[in-house]
Amino acid sequence: MFEKTPYPDAVKTGAPELRKAIELLSNLVLEGVEHGHFDYSVTCETAKQGRRMLIVRAGKSHKFAIEEEDLIGK
């Protein structure tokens, strides 16, 4: 069963990097399911000033720097 995202406001309004990352992940999954298979990896690390470095590896690496204040549910 799917649950509601804990950060709905960040996805819809502010937090442009978080919004881009979620959009990319959504598109990758849909394309992978349509194609019939996929292999992606997602990692996250805490960097300077509480920033989160989200890395999506799907053929090539996509990096997103998400600011700590964009984590609304924190």
N, CA, C and O atoms as a GROMACS GRO file, in nm:
protein
  296
    1MET      N    1   0.084  -0.117   0.000
    1MET     CA    2   0.000   0.000   0.000
    1MET      C    3   0.090   0.125   0.000
    1MET      O    4   0.190   0.130   0.072
    2PHE      N    5   0.055   0.222  -0.079
    2PHE     CA    6   0.132   0.345  -0.088
    2PHE      C    7   0.092   0.441   0.022
    2PHE      O    8  -0.026   0.452   0.057
    3GLU      N    9   0.191   0.510   0.076
    3GLU     CA   10   0.165   0.611   0.178
    3GLU      C   11   0.191   0.748   0.120
    3GLU      O   12   0.264   0.764   0.022
    4LYS      N   13   0.131   0.846   0.180
    4LYS     CA   14   0.149   0.985   0.137
    4LYS      C   15   0.292   1.030   0.167
    4LYS      O   16   0.349   0.993   0.269
    5THR      N   17   0.347   1.111   0.079
    5THR     CA   18   0.482   1.162   0.100
    5THR      C   19   0.488   1.249   0.226
    5THR      O   20   0.397   1.328   0.250
    6PRO      N   21   0.594   1.236   0.306
    6PRO     CA   22   0.603   1.317   0.427
    6PRO      C   23   0.638   1.463   0.400
    6PRO      O   24   0.632   1.545   0.491
    7TYR      N   25   0.676   1.495   0.277
    7TYR     CA   26   0.716   1.631   0.243
    7TYR      C   27   0.633   1.686   0.127
    7TYR      O   28   0.690   1.732   0.029
    8PRO      N   29   0.501   1.683   0.135
    8PRO     CA   30   0.421   1.725   0.019
    8PRO      C   31   0.443   1.870  -0.021
    8PRO      O   32   0.441   1.901  -0.140
    9ASP      N   33   0.463   1.959   0.075
    9ASP     CA   34   0.483   2.100   0.042
    9ASP      C   35   0.615   2.123  -0.030
    9ASP      O   36   0.623   2.204  -0.122
   10ALA      N   37   0.719   2.052   0.012
   10ALA     CA   38   0.850   2.066  -0.052
   10ALA      C   39   0.846   2.018  -0.196
   10ALA      O   40   0.912   2.075  -0.283
   11VAL      N   41   0.769   1.914  -0.221
   11VAL     CA   42   0.760   1.860  -0.356
   11VAL      C   43   0.680   1.952  -0.447
   11VAL      O   44   0.713   1.967  -0.564
   12LYS      N   45   0.576   2.013  -0.394
   12LYS     CA   46   0.487   2.096  -0.477
   12LYS      C   47   0.533   2.240  -0.493
   12LYS      O   48   0.510   2.301  -0.598
   13THR      N   49   0.596   2.297  -0.392
   13THR     CA   50   0.628   2.440  -0.397
   13THR      C   51   0.778   2.464  -0.397
   13THR      O   52   0.841   2.465  -0.503
   14GLY      N   53   0.835   2.484  -0.279
   14GLY     CA   54   0.976   2.518  -0.268
   14GLY      C   55   1.065   2.400  -0.296
   14GLY      O   56   1.027   2.310  -0.370
   15ALA      N   57   1.181   2.399  -0.238
   15ALA     CA   58   1.278   2.291  -0.248
   15ALA      C   59   1.300   2.246  -0.393
   15ALA      O   60   1.269   2.131  -0.427
   16PRO      N   61   1.354   2.333  -0.477
   16PRO     CA   62   1.367   2.297  -0.619
   16PRO      C   63   1.454   2.173  -0.642
   16PRO      O   64   1.423   2.095  -0.732
   17GLU      N   65   1.559   2.154  -0.566
   17GLU     CA   66   1.644   2.037  -0.586
   17GLU      C   67   1.571   1.908  -0.547
   17GLU      O   68   1.584   1.806  -0.615
   18LEU      N   69   1.496   1.912  -0.438
   18LEU     CA   70   1.418   1.796  -0.397
   18LEU      C   71   1.311   1.765  -0.501
   18LEU      O   72   1.288   1.649  -0.534
   19ARG      N   73   1.248   1.867  -0.552
   19ARG     CA   74   1.145   1.851  -0.655
   19ARG      C   75   1.204   1.788  -0.782
   19ARG      O   76   1.144   1.698  -0.840
   20LYS      N   77   1.323   1.835  -0.823
   20LYS     CA   78   1.390   1.779  -0.941
   20LYS      C   79   1.427   1.633  -0.920
   20LYS      O   80   1.410   1.550  -1.010
   21ALA      N   81   1.477   1.601  -0.801
   21ALA     CA   82   1.517   1.464  -0.771
   21ALA      C   83   1.398   1.370  -0.775
   21ALA      O   84   1.406   1.261  -0.832
   22ILE      N   85   1.288   1.409  -0.714
   22ILE     CA   86   1.168   1.325  -0.712
   22ILE      C   87   1.112   1.308  -0.853
   22ILE      O   88   1.066   1.200  -0.889
   23GLU      N   89   1.114   1.414  -0.931
   23GLU     CA   90   1.067   1.405  -1.069
   23GLU      C   91   1.154   1.310  -1.150
   23GLU      O   92   1.103   1.228  -1.227
   24LEU      N   93   1.286   1.320  -1.134
   24LEU     CA   94   1.378   1.231  -1.205
   24LEU      C   95   1.352   1.086  -1.164
   24LEU      O   96   1.341   0.998  -1.251
   25LEU      N   97   1.342   1.059  -1.034
   25LEU     CA   98   1.319   0.923  -0.986
   25LEU      C   99   1.188   0.867  -1.040
   25LEU      O  100   1.182   0.752  -1.083
   26SER      N  101   1.086   0.948  -1.038
   26SER     CA  102   0.956   0.905  -1.089
   26SER      C  103   0.966   0.868  -1.237
   26SER      O  104   0.916   0.763  -1.279
   27ASN      N  105   1.029   0.953  -1.316
   27ASN     CA  106   1.044   0.927  -1.459
   27ASN      C  107   1.128   0.803  -1.486
   27ASN      O  108   1.097   0.724  -1.575
   28LEU      N  109   1.236   0.785  -1.408
   28LEU     CA  110   1.322   0.668  -1.427
   28LEU      C  111   1.247   0.539  -1.399
   28LEU      O  112   1.259   0.442  -1.474
   29VAL      N  113   1.170   0.537  -1.293
   29VAL     CA  114   1.094   0.416  -1.259
   29VAL      C  115   0.989   0.386  -1.367
   29VAL      O  116   0.976   0.272  -1.410
   30LEU      N  117   0.917   0.488  -1.409
   30LEU     CA  118   0.817   0.467  -1.514
   30LEU      C  119   0.880   0.416  -1.643
   30LEU      O  120   0.828   0.324  -1.706
   31GLU      N  121   0.991   0.475  -1.683
   31GLU     CA  122   1.061   0.431  -1.805
   31GLU      C  123   1.113   0.288  -1.789
   31GLU      O  124   1.104   0.208  -1.882
   32GLY      N  125   1.167   0.258  -1.672
   32GLY     CA  126   1.219   0.123  -1.647
   32GLY      C  127   1.111   0.017  -1.650
   32GLY      O  128   1.131  -0.090  -1.707
   33VAL      N  129   0.997   0.046  -1.590
   33VAL     CA  130   0.886  -0.049  -1.590
   33VAL      C  131   0.834  -0.067  -1.734
   33VAL      O  132   0.802  -0.178  -1.775
   34GLU      N  133   0.826   0.042  -1.807
   34GLU     CA  134   0.781   0.035  -1.946
   34GLU      C  135   0.877  -0.049  -2.029
   34GLU      O  136   0.834  -0.128  -2.114
   35HIS      N  137   1.006  -0.033  -2.005
   35HIS     CA  138   1.107  -0.107  -2.080
   35HIS      C  139   1.110  -0.254  -2.038
   35HIS      O  140   1.140  -0.340  -2.120
   36GLY      N  141   1.078  -0.282  -1.914
   36GLY     CA  142   1.074  -0.420  -1.868
   36GLY      C  143   1.176  -0.454  -1.761
   36GLY      O  144   1.162  -0.555  -1.692
   37HIS      N  145   1.278  -0.373  -1.745
   37HIS     CA  146   1.375  -0.395  -1.639
   37HIS      C  147   1.458  -0.268  -1.618
   37HIS      O  148   1.468  -0.184  -1.707
   38PHE      N  149   1.515  -0.257  -1.500
   38PHE     CA  150   1.604  -0.146  -1.472
   38PHE      C  151   1.688  -0.177  -1.349
   38PHE      O  152   1.654  -0.266  -1.270
   39ASP      N  153   1.797  -0.104  -1.334
   39ASP     CA  154   1.885  -0.118  -1.218
   39ASP      C  155   1.938   0.021  -1.185
   39ASP      O  156   2.025   0.073  -1.255
   40TYR      N  157   1.886   0.080  -1.081
   40TYR     CA  158   1.926   0.213  -1.037
   40TYR      C  159   1.976   0.204  -0.893
   40TYR      O  160   1.942   0.110  -0.821
   41SER      N  161   2.054   0.301  -0.852
   41SER     CA  162   2.089   0.311  -0.711
   41SER      C  163   2.072   0.456  -0.667
   41SER      O  164   2.093   0.550  -0.744
   42VAL      N  165   2.034   0.472  -0.541
   42VAL     CA  166   2.014   0.605  -0.483
   42VAL      C  167   2.089   0.607  -0.350
   42VAL      O  168   2.069   0.520  -0.265
   43THR      N  169   2.175   0.706  -0.333
   43THR     CA  170   2.246   0.723  -0.207
   43THR      C  171   2.233   0.867  -0.160
   43THR      O  172   2.208   0.958  -0.240
   44CYS      N  173   2.251   0.886  -0.031
   44CYS     CA  174   2.244   1.020   0.026
   44CYS      C  175   2.347   1.032   0.136
   44CYS      O  176   2.366   0.941   0.217
   45GLU      N  177   2.414   1.146   0.140
   45GLU     CA  178   2.515   1.175   0.242
   45GLU      C  179   2.489   1.314   0.298
   45GLU      O  180   2.438   1.401   0.229
   46THR      N  181   2.525   1.334   0.424
   46THR     CA  182   2.516   1.467   0.484
   46THR      C  183   2.648   1.538   0.456
   46THR      O  184   2.755   1.487   0.486
   47ALA      N  185   2.638   1.656   0.398
   47ALA     CA  186   2.755   1.736   0.364
   47ALA      C  187   2.764   1.857   0.458
   47ALA      O  188   2.701   1.859   0.564
   48LYS      N  189   2.840   1.956   0.418
   48LYS     CA  190   2.858   2.077   0.499
   48LYS      C  191   2.727   2.151   0.522
   48LYS      O  192   2.639   2.150   0.436
   49GLN      N  193   2.715   2.214   0.636
   49GLN     CA  194   2.598   2.294   0.676
   49GLN      C  195   2.467   2.215   0.671
   49GLN      O  196   2.361   2.273   0.647
   50GLY      N  197   2.475   2.084   0.693
   50GLY     CA  198   2.355   2.003   0.696
   50GLY      C  199   2.294   1.972   0.561
   50GLY      O  200   2.190   1.906   0.553
   51ARG      N  201   2.358   2.017   0.456
   51ARG     CA  202   2.308   1.991   0.319
   51ARG      C  203   2.312   1.841   0.293
   51ARG      O  204   2.404   1.772   0.339
   52ARG      N  205   2.215   1.790   0.219
   52ARG     CA  206   2.210   1.649   0.182
   52ARG      C  207   2.251   1.636   0.037
   52ARG      O  208   2.196   1.705  -0.050
   53MET      N  209   2.345   1.550   0.009
   53MET     CA  210   2.387   1.522  -0.128
   53MET      C  211   2.321   1.392  -0.170
   53MET      O  212   2.359   1.283  -0.126
   54LEU      N  213   2.221   1.403  -0.256
   54LEU     CA  214   2.147   1.289  -0.307
   54LEU      C  215   2.204   1.253  -0.443
   54LEU      O  216   2.214   1.338  -0.532
   55ILE      N  217   2.243   1.128  -0.460
   55ILE     CA  218   2.304   1.083  -0.585
   55ILE      C  219   2.221   0.969  -0.642
   55ILE      O  220   2.199   0.867  -0.575
   56VAL      N  221   2.175   0.987  -0.765
   56VAL     CA  222   2.098   0.885  -0.835
   56VAL      C  223   2.185   0.833  -0.948
   56VAL      O  224   2.225   0.909  -1.037
   57ARG      N  225   2.215   0.703  -0.945
   57ARG     CA  226   2.296   0.642  -1.052
   57ARG      C  227   2.203   0.559  -1.139
   57ARG      O  228   2.148   0.458  -1.096
   58ALA      N  229   2.189   0.604  -1.262
   58ALA     CA  230   2.102   0.536  -1.358
   58ALA      C  231   2.165   0.553  -1.496
   58ALA      O  232   2.120   0.635  -1.576
   59GLY      N  233   2.267   0.475  -1.523
   59GLY     CA  234   2.343   0.494  -1.646
   59GLY      C  235   2.448   0.602  -1.628
   59GLY      O  236   2.565   0.581  -1.658
   60LYS      N  237   2.405   0.717  -1.580
   60LYS     CA  238   2.498   0.824  -1.542
   60LYS      C  239   2.455   0.873  -1.404
   60LYS      O  240   2.345   0.842  -1.359
   61SER      N  241   2.540   0.948  -1.339
   61SER     CA  242   2.508   0.998  -1.205
   61SER      C  243   2.440   1.134  -1.211
   61SER      O  244   2.481   1.223  -1.287
   62HIS      N  245   2.337   1.149  -1.132
   62HIS     CA  246   2.266   1.276  -1.116
   62HIS      C  247   2.283   1.315  -0.970
   62HIS      O  248   2.251   1.237  -0.880
   63LYS      N  249   2.334   1.436  -0.945
   63LYS     CA  250   2.358   1.481  -0.808
   63LYS      C  251   2.267   1.598  -0.774
   63LYS      O  252   2.247   1.690  -0.854
   64PHE      N  253   2.212   1.592  -0.653
   64PHE     CA  254   2.123   1.697  -0.605
   64PHE      C  255   2.169   1.741  -0.467
   64PHE      O  256   2.188   1.656  -0.379
   65ALA      N  257   2.188   1.871  -0.446
   65ALA     CA  258   2.223   1.927  -0.316
   65ALA      C  259   2.096   1.982  -0.254
   65ALA      O  260   2.042   2.083  -0.299
   66ILE      N  261   2.047   1.915  -0.150
   66ILE     CA  262   1.921   1.954  -0.086
   66ILE      C  263   1.954   2.022   0.046
   66ILE      O  264   2.020   1.966   0.132
   67GLU      N  265   1.906   2.145   0.059
   67GLU     CA  266   1.933   2.225   0.179
   67GLU      C  267   1.856   2.169   0.299
   67GLU      O  268   1.746   2.116   0.285
   68GLU      N  269   1.915   2.181   0.416
   68GLU     CA  270   1.853   2.129   0.538
   68GLU      C  271   1.717   2.193   0.564
   68GLU      O  272   1.624   2.126   0.611
   69GLU      N  273   1.703   2.323   0.536
   69GLU     CA  274   1.577   2.390   0.561
   69GLU      C  275   1.465   2.343   0.466
   69GLU      O  276   1.347   2.370   0.490
   70ASP      N  277   1.503   2.274   0.358
   70ASP     CA  278   1.403   2.220   0.267
   70ASP      C  279   1.341   2.090   0.316
   70ASP      O  280   1.245   2.040   0.258
   71LEU      N  281   1.397   2.036   0.422
   71LEU     CA  282   1.343   1.913   0.481
   71LEU      C  283   1.235   1.949   0.581
   71LEU      O  284   1.260   1.952   0.702
   72ILE      N  285   1.118   1.977   0.531
   72ILE     CA  286   1.007   2.031   0.609
   72ILE      C  287   0.963   1.940   0.722
   72ILE      O  288   0.929   1.987   0.830
   73GLY      N  289   0.963   1.810   0.698
   73GLY     CA  290   0.915   1.716   0.798
   73GLY      C  291   1.013   1.691   0.911
   73GLY      O  292   0.983   1.613   1.002
   74LYS      N  293   1.130   1.756   0.908
   74LYS     CA  294   1.234   1.733   1.009
   74LYS      C  295   1.197   1.787   1.143
   74LYS      O  296   1.274   1.775   1.238
   0.00000   0.00000   0.00000
